[in-house]
């Protein structure tokens, strides 16, 4: 039933900037090696 609700919604195009994850230098410094590798 939930799938039917989701398919009824209008589809909207997204850009890279809409979904990109960005960090400040301070935030980047707080990440460990595994997190930096992921991002």
Biopython code that builds the backbone (N, CA, C, O; Angstrom):
import numpy as np
from Bio.PDB.StructureBuilder import StructureBuilder

atoms = [
    (1, "UNK", "N", (0.827, -1.199, 0.000)),
    (1, "UNK", "CA", (0.000, 0.000, 0.000)),
    (1, "UNK", "C", (0.869, 1.260, 0.000)),
    (1, "UNK", "O", (0.581, 2.216, -0.720)),
    (2, "UNK", "N", (1.930, 1.257, 0.808)),
    (2, "UNK", "CA", (2.820, 2.420, 0.846)),
    (2, "UNK", "C", (3.480, 2.650, -0.507)),
    (2, "UNK", "O", (3.715, 3.794, -0.896)),
    (3, "UNK", "N", (3.778, 1.575, -1.223)),
    (3, "UNK", "CA", (4.404, 1.724, -2.538)),
    (3, "UNK", "C", (3.486, 2.470, -3.493)),
    (3, "UNK", "O", (3.954, 3.257, -4.316)),
    (4, "UNK", "N", (2.202, 2.234, -3.392)),
    (4, "UNK", "CA", (1.250, 2.929, -4.264)),
    (4, "UNK", "C", (1.271, 4.424, -3.988)),
    (4, "UNK", "O", (1.160, 5.229, -4.913)),
    (5, "UNK", "N", (1.411, 4.795, -2.742)),
    (5, "UNK", "CA", (1.458, 6.211, -2.382)),
    (5, "UNK", "C", (2.712, 6.851, -2.962)),
    (5, "UNK", "O", (2.660, 7.963, -3.486)),
    (6, "UNK", "N", (3.833, 6.153, -2.869)),
    (6, "UNK", "CA", (5.092, 6.703, -3.367)),
    (6, "UNK", "C", (5.090, 6.854, -4.882)),
    (6, "UNK", "O", (5.662, 7.811, -5.405)),
    (7, "UNK", "N", (4.467, 5.944, -5.584)),
    (7, "UNK", "CA", (4.473, 6.033, -7.040)),
    (7, "UNK", "C", (3.537, 7.108, -7.557)),
    (7, "UNK", "O", (3.662, 7.525, -8.708)),
    (8, "UNK", "N", (2.610, 7.563, -6.746)),
    (8, "UNK", "CA", (1.683, 8.609, -7.160)),
    (8, "UNK", "C", (2.301, 10.002, -7.088)),
    (8, "UNK", "O", (1.746, 10.949, -7.646)),
    (9, "UNK", "N", (3.421, 10.140, -6.423)),
    (9, "UNK", "CA", (4.058, 11.458, -6.285)),
    (9, "UNK", "C", (4.771, 11.847, -7.570)),
    (9, "UNK", "O", (5.248, 10.989, -8.314)),
    (10, "UNK", "N", (4.838, 13.127, -7.819)),
    (10, "UNK", "CA", (5.546, 13.630, -9.000)),
    (10, "UNK", "C", (7.046, 13.399, -8.836)),
    (10, "UNK", "O", (7.583, 13.531, -7.736)),
    (11, "UNK", "N", (7.704, 13.060, -9.911)),
    (11, "UNK", "CA", (9.150, 12.874, -9.880)),
    (11, "UNK", "C", (9.825, 14.202, -10.190)),
    (11, "UNK", "O", (9.409, 14.937, -11.085)),
    (12, "UNK", "N", (10.874, 14.490, -9.432)),
    (12, "UNK", "CA", (11.596, 15.747, -9.592)),
    (12, "UNK", "C", (13.053, 15.424, -9.894)),
    (12, "UNK", "O", (13.648, 14.568, -9.240)),
    (13, "UNK", "N", (13.621, 16.093, -10.864)),
    (13, "UNK", "CA", (15.038, 15.904, -11.175)),
    (13, "UNK", "C", (15.885, 16.519, -10.071)),
    (13, "UNK", "O", (15.534, 17.554, -9.505)),
    (14, "UNK", "N", (17.003, 15.870, -9.772)),
    (14, "UNK", "CA", (17.933, 16.405, -8.785)),
    (14, "UNK", "C", (19.289, 16.594, -9.444)),
    (14, "UNK", "O", (19.613, 15.934, -10.432)),
    (15, "UNK", "N", (20.064, 17.490, -8.891)),
    (15, "UNK", "CA", (21.413, 17.737, -9.392)),
    (15, "UNK", "C", (22.427, 17.157, -8.416)),
    (15, "UNK", "O", (22.076, 16.753, -7.308)),
    (16, "UNK", "N", (23.670, 17.121, -8.832)),
    (16, "UNK", "CA", (24.739, 16.659, -7.952)),
    (16, "UNK", "C", (24.756, 17.476, -6.668)),
    (16, "UNK", "O", (24.899, 16.916, -5.581)),
    (17, "UNK", "N", (24.614, 18.790, -6.779)),
    (17, "UNK", "CA", (24.643, 19.667, -5.606)),
    (17, "UNK", "C", (23.495, 19.382, -4.642)),
    (17, "UNK", "O", (23.622, 19.640, -3.446)),
    (18, "UNK", "N", (22.387, 18.860, -5.137)),
    (18, "UNK", "CA", (21.256, 18.515, -4.275)),
    (18, "UNK", "C", (21.585, 17.361, -3.336)),
    (18, "UNK", "O", (21.033, 17.279, -2.239)),
    (19, "UNK", "N", (22.471, 16.478, -3.753)),
    (19, "UNK", "CA", (22.741, 15.270, -2.970)),
    (19, "UNK", "C", (24.179, 15.169, -2.461)),
    (19, "UNK", "O", (24.500, 14.246, -1.711)),
    (20, "UNK", "N", (25.043, 16.096, -2.853)),
    (20, "UNK", "CA", (26.448, 16.046, -2.448)),
    (20, "UNK", "C", (26.599, 16.333, -0.957)),
    (20, "UNK", "O", (25.868, 17.143, -0.386)),
    (21, "UNK", "N", (27.551, 15.659, -0.347)),
    (21, "UNK", "CA", (27.883, 15.896, 1.057)),
    (21, "UNK", "C", (29.136, 16.751, 1.078)),
    (21, "UNK", "O", (30.156, 16.379, 0.497)),
    (22, "UNK", "N", (29.067, 17.885, 1.738)),
    (22, "UNK", "CA", (30.226, 18.777, 1.823)),
    (22, "UNK", "C", (30.591, 19.009, 3.284)),
    (22, "UNK", "O", (29.733, 18.963, 4.166)),
    (23, "UNK", "N", (31.861, 19.257, 3.525)),
    (23, "UNK", "CA", (32.367, 19.478, 4.872)),
    (23, "UNK", "C", (33.214, 20.740, 4.904)),
    (23, "UNK", "O", (33.879, 21.079, 3.925)),
    (24, "UNK", "N", (33.184, 21.435, 6.041)),
    (24, "UNK", "CA", (34.130, 22.517, 6.260)),
    (24, "UNK", "C", (35.471, 21.869, 6.611)),
    (24, "UNK", "O", (35.527, 20.667, 6.871)),
    (25, "UNK", "N", (36.544, 22.651, 6.619)),
    (25, "UNK", "CA", (37.849, 22.107, 7.003)),
    (25, "UNK", "C", (37.798, 21.563, 8.427)),
    (25, "UNK", "O", (38.399, 20.532, 8.728)),
    (26, "UNK", "N", (37.080, 22.261, 9.297)),
    (26, "UNK", "CA", (36.964, 21.807, 10.686)),
    (26, "UNK", "C", (36.223, 20.475, 10.765)),
    (26, "UNK", "O", (36.652, 19.562, 11.470)),
    (27, "UNK", "N", (35.121, 20.369, 10.046)),
    (27, "UNK", "CA", (34.353, 19.121, 10.042)),
    (27, "UNK", "C", (35.182, 17.975, 9.462)),
    (27, "UNK", "O", (35.167, 16.865, 9.993)),
    (28, "UNK", "N", (35.903, 18.244, 8.376)),
    (28, "UNK", "CA", (36.736, 17.224, 7.745)),
    (28, "UNK", "C", (37.788, 16.716, 8.730)),
    (28, "UNK", "O", (38.092, 15.523, 8.763)),
    (29, "UNK", "N", (38.337, 17.621, 9.523)),
    (29, "UNK", "CA", (39.339, 17.243, 10.507)),
    (29, "UNK", "C", (38.798, 16.354, 11.608)),
    (29, "UNK", "O", (39.564, 15.644, 12.258)),
    (30, "UNK", "N", (37.501, 16.379, 11.827)),
    (30, "UNK", "CA", (36.878, 15.554, 12.856)),
    (30, "UNK", "C", (36.607, 14.122, 12.382)),
    (30, "UNK", "O", (36.333, 13.241, 13.196)),
    (31, "UNK", "N", (36.682, 13.893, 11.086)),
    (31, "UNK", "CA", (36.416, 12.557, 10.548)),
    (31, "UNK", "C", (37.620, 11.653, 10.747)),
    (31, "UNK", "O", (38.764, 12.101, 10.675)),
    (32, "UNK", "N", (37.352, 10.362, 11.002)),
    (32, "UNK", "CA", (38.463, 9.419, 11.073)),
    (32, "UNK", "C", (38.785, 8.922, 9.661)),
    (32, "UNK", "O", (38.086, 9.261, 8.707)),
    (33, "UNK", "N", (39.829, 8.129, 9.534)),
    (33, "UNK", "CA", (40.295, 7.691, 8.220)),
    (33, "UNK", "C", (39.205, 6.960, 7.439)),
    (33, "UNK", "O", (39.051, 7.188, 6.239)),
    (34, "UNK", "N", (38.456, 6.097, 8.094)),
    (34, "UNK", "CA", (37.401, 5.348, 7.402)),
    (34, "UNK", "C", (36.326, 6.290, 6.861)),
    (34, "UNK", "O", (35.831, 6.100, 5.750)),
    (35, "UNK", "N", (35.970, 7.296, 7.641)),
    (35, "UNK", "CA", (34.963, 8.263, 7.192)),
    (35, "UNK", "C", (35.493, 9.098, 6.032)),
    (35, "UNK", "O", (34.763, 9.363, 5.078)),
    (36, "UNK", "N", (36.744, 9.509, 6.104)),
    (36, "UNK", "CA", (37.332, 10.286, 5.008)),
    (36, "UNK", "C", (37.371, 9.462, 3.728)),
    (36, "UNK", "O", (37.105, 9.976, 2.642)),
    (37, "UNK", "N", (37.700, 8.192, 3.859)),
    (37, "UNK", "CA", (37.739, 7.308, 2.695)),
    (37, "UNK", "C", (36.352, 7.175, 2.081)),
    (37, "UNK", "O", (36.214, 7.162, 0.858)),
    (38, "UNK", "N", (35.335, 7.076, 2.913)),
    (38, "UNK", "CA", (33.964, 6.953, 2.435)),
    (38, "UNK", "C", (33.547, 8.187, 1.662)),
    (38, "UNK", "O", (32.926, 8.083, 0.605)),
    (39, "UNK", "N", (33.890, 9.364, 2.189)),
    (39, "UNK", "CA", (33.450, 10.608, 1.553)),
    (39, "UNK", "C", (34.466, 11.116, 0.573)),
    (39, "UNK", "O", (34.254, 12.155, -0.053)),
]
sb = StructureBuilder()
sb.init_structure("model")
sb.init_model(0)
sb.init_chain("A")
sb.init_seg("    ")
for serial, (resi, resn, name, xyz) in enumerate(atoms, 1):
    if name == "N":
        sb.init_residue(resn, " ", resi, " ")
    sb.init_atom(name, np.array(xyz, "f"), 0.0, 1.0, " ", f" {name:<3s}", serial, name[0])
structure = sb.get_structure()
